[in-house]
Amino acid sequence: IIVGLAVLSIGDNQAERERRLTEQVATLMELAKESALFNAEEFGVSFWKHGYEFYRFDGQQWQPIIDDVQLRPRELPEDINISLYLEGLRVELPSFIKTNSRKLDKSDTSENEQPPQVFFLSSGEVTPFELRLGSGQDTEMELISDTLGNFTMTRQEG
């Protein structure tokens, strides 16, 4: 009985942790969306299997945001994986990307660097996407955005 309760308790903690991480992603994306709209700038976010990084378009190229407390690069715990779907198709995410202070340079074709996959435009438009966070267990959290940046968060079974 004690072992059964411990397993249930651990599962609930994992589900709660996934929910909190998904809420954090949604909150930061909302911030990027509002910043794009109010500051007339273009923002983007690039995902890898265990994290994400925000970018700002400087008029010529996408620059990683590294000096902002809220929109800094984020790494998720190793046991939490990200899956990204654009137009219903799963995007193959790299294992990691470089999140140094180095600028994304067009001449650097390193496979570990990746331009944004999701965009927050100054017009208020957002790339529609589905983002799933989970540990490979029976459930995972799903964050869905439409073109207007309306976010919906649900728990997906199985």
Accessible surface in RSA format (square Angstrom, percent):
REM  Atomic radii and reference values for relative SASA: ProtOr
REM  Chains: A
REM  Algorithm: Lee & Richards
REM  Probe-radius: 1.40
REM  Slices: 20
REM RES _ NUM      All-atoms   Total-Side   Main-Chain    Non-polar    All polar
REM                ABS   REL    ABS   REL    ABS   REL    ABS   REL    ABS   REL
RES ILE A   1   182.42 103.8 134.13  99.9  48.30 116.4 143.14 103.1  39.28 106.6
RES ILE A   2   145.43  82.8 143.06 106.6   2.37   5.7 143.25 103.2   2.18   5.9
RES VAL A   3   114.82  75.6 113.13 102.4   1.68   4.1 114.48  99.5   0.34   0.9
RES GLY A   4    37.49  46.2   0.00   N/A  37.49  46.2  34.05  93.4   3.43   7.7
RES LEU A   5   111.02  61.8 106.84  76.4   4.19  10.5 107.10  75.2   3.92  10.5
RES ALA A   6    48.00  44.1  39.52  61.0   8.48  19.3  47.06  66.3   0.94   2.5
RES VAL A   7    94.27  62.0  91.00  82.4   3.27   7.9  91.83  79.8   2.44   6.6
RES LEU A   8   118.34  65.9 116.62  83.4   1.71   4.3 117.81  82.7   0.53   1.4
RES SER A   9    57.73  48.8  50.26  67.1   7.47  17.2  30.24  64.4  27.49  38.5
RES ILE A  10   117.19  66.7 116.35  86.7   0.84   2.0 116.74  84.1   0.46   1.2
RES GLY A  11    38.48  47.5   0.00   N/A  38.48  47.5  32.78  90.0   5.70  12.8
RES ASP A  12    98.67  69.1  93.67  93.2   5.00  11.8  25.91  61.0  72.76  72.6
RES ASN A  13    95.76  66.0  91.02  88.0   4.74  11.4  25.67  61.8  70.09  67.7
RES GLN A  14    34.59  19.3  31.97  23.4   2.62   6.2  19.46  41.4  15.13  11.5
RES ALA A  15    29.06  26.7  27.08  41.8   1.98   4.5  28.53  40.2   0.53   1.4
RES GLU A  16    66.16  38.0  63.25  47.9   2.91   6.9  33.28  64.4  32.88  26.8
RES ARG A  17    63.28  26.6  63.26  32.2   0.02   0.1  34.32  46.9  28.96  17.6
RES GLU A  18     2.21   1.3   2.21   1.7   0.00   0.0   0.00   0.0   2.21   1.8
RES ARG A  19    77.72  32.6  77.72  39.6   0.00   0.0  37.76  51.6  39.97  24.2
RES ARG A  20   123.23  51.7 117.97  60.1   5.26  12.5  51.34  70.2  71.89  43.6
RES LEU A  21    28.30  15.8  27.84  19.9   0.46   1.2  28.29  19.9   0.01   0.0
RES THR A  22     0.00   0.0   0.00   0.0   0.00   0.0   0.00   0.0   0.00   0.0
RES GLU A  23    68.71  39.4  67.04  50.7   1.68   4.0  25.14  48.6  43.57  35.6
RES GLN A  24    68.44  38.3  60.99  44.6   7.45  17.7  28.13  59.9  40.31  30.6
RES VAL A  25     0.11   0.1   0.11   0.1   0.00   0.0   0.11   0.1   0.00   0.0
RES ALA A  26    17.17  15.8  16.13  24.9   1.04   2.4  16.45  23.2   0.72   1.9
RES THR A  27    90.78  64.6  84.79  86.0   6.00  14.3  64.64  86.8  26.14  39.5
RES LEU A  28    11.56   6.4  11.56   8.3   0.00   0.0  11.56   8.1   0.00   0.0
RES MET A  29     0.09   0.0   0.09   0.1   0.00   0.0   0.09   0.1   0.00   0.0
RES GLU A  30    56.04  32.2  56.04  42.4   0.00   0.0  32.38  62.6  23.66  19.3
RES LEU A  31    62.09  34.6  59.69  42.7   2.40   6.0  61.83  43.4   0.27   0.7
RES ALA A  32     0.00   0.0   0.00   0.0   0.00   0.0   0.00   0.0   0.00   0.0
RES LYS A  33    33.62  16.4  33.44  20.5   0.19   0.4  14.98  13.5  18.65  19.9
RES GLU A  34    70.17  40.3  69.88  52.9   0.29   0.7  14.20  27.5  55.97  45.7
RES SER A  35    21.63  18.3  17.38  23.2   4.25   9.8   6.19  13.2  15.43  21.6
RES ALA A  36     0.00   0.0   0.00   0.0   0.00   0.0   0.00   0.0   0.00   0.0
RES LEU A  37    86.09  47.9  71.30  51.0  14.79  37.2  71.30  50.1  14.79  39.8
RES PHE A  38   159.22  79.7 125.93  78.0  33.29  86.6 129.35  78.4  29.87  85.5
RES ASN A  39    88.67  61.1  66.84  64.6  21.83  52.6  16.66  40.1  72.01  69.6
RES ALA A  40    80.47  74.0  57.73  89.1  22.73  51.7  58.13  81.9  22.34  59.2
RES GLU A  41    56.62  32.5  52.02  39.4   4.60  10.9  21.84  42.2  34.78  28.4
RES GLU A  42    48.22  27.7  47.59  36.0   0.63   1.5  26.46  51.2  21.76  17.8
RES PHE A  43     1.44   0.7   1.44   0.9   0.00   0.0   1.44   0.9   0.00   0.0
RES GLY A  44     0.00   0.0   0.00   N/A   0.00   0.0   0.00   0.0   0.00   0.0
RES VAL A  45     0.00   0.0   0.00   0.0   0.00   0.0   0.00   0.0   0.00   0.0
RES SER A  46     0.00   0.0   0.00   0.0   0.00   0.0   0.00   0.0   0.00   0.0
RES PHE A  47     0.00   0.0   0.00   0.0   0.00   0.0   0.00   0.0   0.00   0.0
RES TRP A  48     7.38   3.0   7.38   3.6   0.00   0.0   2.82   1.5   4.57   7.4
RES LYS A  49    77.10  37.6  77.10  47.3   0.00   0.0  34.87  31.4  42.23  45.0
RES HIS A  50    32.56  17.8  32.56  22.6   0.00   0.0  16.30  16.8  16.26  18.9
RES GLY A  51     0.00   0.0   0.00   N/A   0.00   0.0   0.00   0.0   0.00   0.0
RES TYR A  52     0.12   0.1   0.12   0.1   0.00   0.0   0.12   0.1   0.00   0.0
RES GLU A  53     0.62   0.4   0.62   0.5   0.00   0.0   0.00   0.0   0.62   0.5
RES PHE A  54     0.09   0.0   0.09   0.1   0.00   0.0   0.09   0.1   0.00   0.0
RES TYR A  55     5.39   2.5   5.39   3.1   0.00   0.0   0.05   0.0   5.34   6.6
RES ARG A  56    76.94  32.3  76.86  39.2   0.08   0.2  22.78  31.1  54.16  32.8
RES PHE A  57    69.22  34.6  57.01  35.3  12.21  31.8  57.01  34.6  12.21  34.9
RES ASP A  58    83.72  58.6  47.10  46.9  36.61  86.6  36.50  85.9  47.22  47.1
RES GLY A  59    56.26  69.4   0.00   N/A  56.26  69.4  30.14  82.7  26.12  58.5
RES GLN A  60   148.55  83.1 134.49  98.3  14.06  33.5  42.17  89.8 106.38  80.7
RES GLN A  61    43.45  24.3  40.64  29.7   2.81   6.7  11.06  23.5  32.39  24.6
RES TRP A  62    44.36  17.8  42.71  20.7   1.65   3.9  26.52  14.1  17.85  29.0
RES GLN A  63    25.87  14.5  25.69  18.8   0.17   0.4  24.07  51.2   1.79   1.4
RES PRO A  64    20.75  15.1   8.97   8.2  11.78  42.8   8.97   7.4  11.78  73.2
RES ILE A  65     3.53   2.0   1.01   0.8   2.52   6.1   3.53   2.5   0.00   0.0
RES ILE A  66    71.30  40.6  48.74  36.3  22.55  54.4  48.74  35.1  22.55  61.2
RES ASP A  67   130.31  91.3  92.93  92.5  37.38  88.4  45.16 106.3  85.15  84.9
RES ASP A  68    44.92  31.5  38.10  37.9   6.82  16.1  10.32  24.3  34.60  34.5
RES VAL A  69   116.68  76.8 108.95  98.6   7.74  18.6 112.85  98.1   3.83  10.4
RES GLN A  70    90.86  50.8  89.87  65.7   0.99   2.4  25.35  54.0  65.51  49.7
RES LEU A  71     4.54   2.5   4.54   3.2   0.00   0.0   4.54   3.2   0.00   0.0
RES ARG A  72   104.52  43.9 104.52  53.3   0.00   0.0  32.09  43.9  72.43  43.9
RES PRO A  73    28.92  21.1  18.76  17.1  10.16  36.9  19.05  15.7   9.87  61.4
RES ARG A  74    29.33  12.3  27.64  14.1   1.70   4.0  10.13  13.9  19.20  11.6
RES GLU A  75   137.04  78.7 105.72  80.0  31.32  74.6  29.35  56.8 107.69  87.9
RES LEU A  76    11.60   6.5   2.76   2.0   8.83  22.2   3.65   2.6   7.95  21.4
RES PRO A  77    50.28  36.6  37.32  34.0  12.96  47.1  49.59  40.9   0.70   4.3
RES GLU A  78   139.59  80.1 124.01  93.8  15.57  37.1  66.91 129.4  72.68  59.3
RES ASP A  79    67.81  47.5  56.00  55.7  11.81  27.9  46.57 109.6  21.25  21.2
RES ILE A  80     0.00   0.0   0.00   0.0   0.00   0.0   0.00   0.0   0.00   0.0
RES ASN A  81    65.75  45.3  63.97  61.8   1.78   4.3  20.65  49.7  45.10  43.6
RES ILE A  82     4.21   2.4   0.08   0.1   4.12   9.9   0.08   0.1   4.12  11.2
RES SER A  83    14.07  11.9  13.29  17.7   0.78   1.8   1.80   3.8  12.27  17.2
RES LEU A  84     0.00   0.0   0.00   0.0   0.00   0.0   0.00   0.0   0.00   0.0
RES TYR A  85    35.72  16.7  34.72  19.8   1.00   2.6  19.96  15.0  15.76  19.4
RES LEU A  86    38.86  21.6  35.91  25.7   2.95   7.4  35.91  25.2   2.95   7.9
RES GLU A  87   168.52  96.7 128.58  97.3  39.94  95.1  60.57 117.2 107.95  88.1
RES GLY A  88    59.16  73.0   0.00   N/A  59.16  73.0  28.50  78.2  30.66  68.7
RES LEU A  89   131.45  73.2 130.37  93.3   1.08   2.7 131.43  92.3   0.02   0.0
RES ARG A  90   156.95  65.9 127.70  65.1  29.25  69.6  40.71  55.6 116.23  70.4
RES VAL A  91    35.70  23.5  29.93  27.1   5.77  13.9  33.82  29.4   1.88   5.1
RES GLU A  92   150.39  86.3 128.18  97.0  22.21  52.9  66.17 128.0  84.22  68.8
RES LEU A  93     8.87   4.9   3.61   2.6   5.26  13.2   3.72   2.6   5.15  13.9
RES PRO A  94    27.93  20.4  15.17  13.8  12.75  46.4  27.20  22.5   0.73   4.5
RES SER A  95    67.99  57.5  57.77  77.1  10.23  23.6  29.56  62.9  38.43  53.8
RES PHE A  96   108.30  54.2 107.78  66.8   0.53   1.4 107.78  65.3   0.53   1.5
RES ILE A  97     8.37   4.8   0.29   0.2   8.08  19.5   0.29   0.2   8.08  21.9
RES LYS A  98    76.33  37.2  63.50  39.0  12.82  30.5  37.80  34.0  38.52  41.0
RES THR A  99    41.71  29.7  26.67  27.0  15.04  35.8   2.02   2.7  39.69  60.0
RES ASN A 100    89.13  61.5  79.00  76.3  10.13  24.4  21.87  52.6  67.26  65.0
RES SER A 101    85.71  72.4  64.95  86.7  20.77  47.8  28.32  60.3  57.40  80.4
RES ARG A 102   102.36  43.0  89.68  45.7  12.68  30.2  70.86  96.8  31.50  19.1
RES LYS A 103   136.18  66.4 128.78  79.0   7.40  17.6  74.00  66.6  62.18  66.2
RES LEU A 104    27.84  15.5  25.39  18.2   2.45   6.2  26.64  18.7   1.20   3.2
RES ASP A 105    63.96  44.8  62.54  62.2   1.42   3.4  20.51  48.3  43.45  43.3
RES LYS A 106   160.89  78.5 134.39  82.5  26.50  63.1  98.30  88.5  62.59  66.7
RES SER A 107    97.08  82.0  63.86  85.2  33.22  76.5  56.45 120.2  40.63  56.9
RES ASP A 108    44.31  31.0  29.34  29.2  14.97  35.4  19.37  45.6  24.94  24.9
RES THR A 109   123.04  87.5  94.05  95.3  28.99  69.1  68.52  92.0  54.52  82.4
RES SER A 110    31.55  26.7  13.32  17.8  18.23  42.0  20.11  42.8  11.44  16.0
RES GLU A 111   154.74  88.8 129.92  98.3  24.82  59.1  53.98 104.4 100.76  82.3
RES ASN A 112    35.94  24.8  35.94  34.7   0.00   0.0   0.00   0.0  35.94  34.7
RES GLU A 113    25.80  14.8  10.74   8.1  15.06  35.9   6.02  11.6  19.78  16.1
RES GLN A 114    30.91  17.3  30.48  22.3   0.44   1.0  15.08  32.1  15.83  12.0
RES PRO A 115    78.43  57.2  77.94  71.1   0.49   1.8  77.94  64.4   0.49   3.1
RES PRO A 116     8.25   6.0   0.38   0.4   7.86  28.6   0.38   0.3   7.86  48.9
RES GLN A 117    19.82  11.1  12.02   8.8   7.80  18.6  16.76  35.7   3.05   2.3
RES VAL A 118     0.00   0.0   0.00   0.0   0.00   0.0   0.00   0.0   0.00   0.0
RES PHE A 119    63.21  31.6  63.21  39.2   0.00   0.0  63.21  38.3   0.00   0.0
RES PHE A 120     0.37   0.2   0.19   0.1   0.17   0.4   0.37   0.2   0.00   0.0
RES LEU A 121    66.85  37.2  65.34  46.7   1.51   3.8  65.34  45.9   1.51   4.1
RES SER A 122    35.89  30.3  25.63  34.2  10.26  23.6   4.11   8.7  31.78  44.5
RES SER A 123    78.73  66.5  39.76  53.1  38.98  89.8  51.30 109.2  27.44  38.4
RES GLY A 124    16.09  19.8   0.00   N/A  16.09  19.8  12.28  33.7   3.80   8.5
RES GLU A 125    81.29  46.7  80.97  61.3   0.33   0.8  21.01  40.6  60.28  49.2
RES VAL A 126     3.88   2.6   0.16   0.1   3.72   9.0   2.23   1.9   1.64   4.5
RES THR A 127    34.18  24.3  27.12  27.5   7.06  16.8  25.90  34.8   8.28  12.5
RES PRO A 128    63.49  46.3  61.70  56.2   1.79   6.5  62.03  51.2   1.46   9.1
RES PHE A 129     5.58   2.8   0.00   0.0   5.58  14.5   3.61   2.2   1.97   5.6
RES GLU A 130    51.98  29.8  51.98  39.3   0.00   0.0   7.92  15.3  44.06  36.0
RES LEU A 131     0.00   0.0   0.00   0.0   0.00   0.0   0.00   0.0   0.00   0.0
RES ARG A 132    56.71  23.8  55.90  28.5   0.80   1.9   1.95   2.7  54.76  33.2
RES LEU A 133     0.00   0.0   0.00   0.0   0.00   0.0   0.00   0.0   0.00   0.0
RES GLY A 134     2.74   3.4   0.00   N/A   2.74   3.4   1.41   3.9   1.33   3.0
RES SER A 135    22.20  18.8   4.73   6.3  17.46  40.2   4.48   9.5  17.72  24.8
RES GLY A 136    72.90  89.9   0.00   N/A  72.90  89.9  38.03 104.4  34.87  78.1
RES GLN A 137   126.89  71.0 104.62  76.5  22.27  53.0  28.58  60.8  98.31  74.6
RES ASP A 138   113.09  79.2 108.36 107.9   4.73  11.2  27.58  64.9  85.51  85.3
RES THR A 139    31.61  22.5  27.81  28.2   3.80   9.1  16.40  22.0  15.21  23.0
RES GLU A 140    53.68  30.8  53.68  40.6   0.00   0.0  10.83  20.9  42.85  35.0
RES MET A 141     8.39   4.3   8.39   5.6   0.00   0.0   7.15   6.1   1.25   1.7
RES GLU A 142     7.77   4.5   7.73   5.8   0.04   0.1   0.00   0.0   7.77   6.3
RES LEU A 143     0.71   0.4   0.71   0.5   0.00   0.0   0.71   0.5   0.00   0.0
RES ILE A 144    62.35  35.5  62.14  46.3   0.21   0.5  62.14  44.7   0.21   0.6
RES SER A 145     3.08   2.6   0.00   0.0   3.08   7.1   0.05   0.1   3.03   4.2
RES ASP A 146    62.17  43.6  57.84  57.6   4.33  10.3  38.89  91.5  23.28  23.2
RES THR A 147    62.53  44.5  61.77  62.6   0.76   1.8  39.85  53.5  22.68  34.3
RES LEU A 148   123.55  68.8 114.52  81.9   9.03  22.7 114.57  80.5   8.98  24.2
RES GLY A 149     0.61   0.8   0.00   N/A   0.61   0.8   0.00   0.0   0.61   1.4
RES ASN A 150    83.92  57.9  76.36  73.8   7.55  18.2  28.19  67.8  55.73  53.9
RES PHE A 151    47.21  23.6  14.12   8.7  33.09  86.1  14.12   8.6  33.09  94.7
RES THR A 152    73.39  52.2  69.49  70.4   3.90   9.3  45.52  61.1  27.88  42.1
RES MET A 153    62.82  32.5  35.16  23.3  27.66  65.9  33.37  28.4  29.45  39.0
RES THR A 154    53.68  38.2  47.52  48.2   6.16  14.7  52.87  71.0   0.81   1.2
RES ARG A 155    77.15  32.4  52.78  26.9  24.38  58.0  39.96  54.6  37.20  22.5
RES GLN A 156    66.05  36.9  64.28  47.0   1.76   4.2  10.00  21.3  56.05  42.5
RES GLU A 157   133.44  76.6 104.20  78.8  29.24  69.6  61.83 119.6  71.61  58.5
RES GLY A 158    97.21 119.9   0.00   N/A  97.21 119.9  48.12 132.1  49.09 109.9
END  Absolute sums over single chains surface
CHAIN  1 A     8952.6       7422.9       1529.6       5054.2       3898.3
END  Absolute sums over all chains
TOTAL          8952.6       7422.9       1529.6       5054.2       3898.3
